[in-house]
Amino acid sequence: MWWWVAAVLGAWLLVSVAVGLVLGKVLRVADMEESLVEIQRAERESERHTNQP
């Protein structure tokens, strides 16, 4: 009986680690995309100010 408990806890740990890794990857990608958007916005603002008479 105890080995069932150990197997369930091991599976729970494995699933938790996998979910954590996936969420970490998703959040890193989202952060990188947000940074790129901010850089592009800053470049457009810079170009707009440069092109004004």
Secondary structure, 3 states (H helix, E strand, C coil): CHHHHHHHHHHHHHHHHHHHHHHHHHHHHHHHHHHHHHHHHHHHHHHHHHHCC
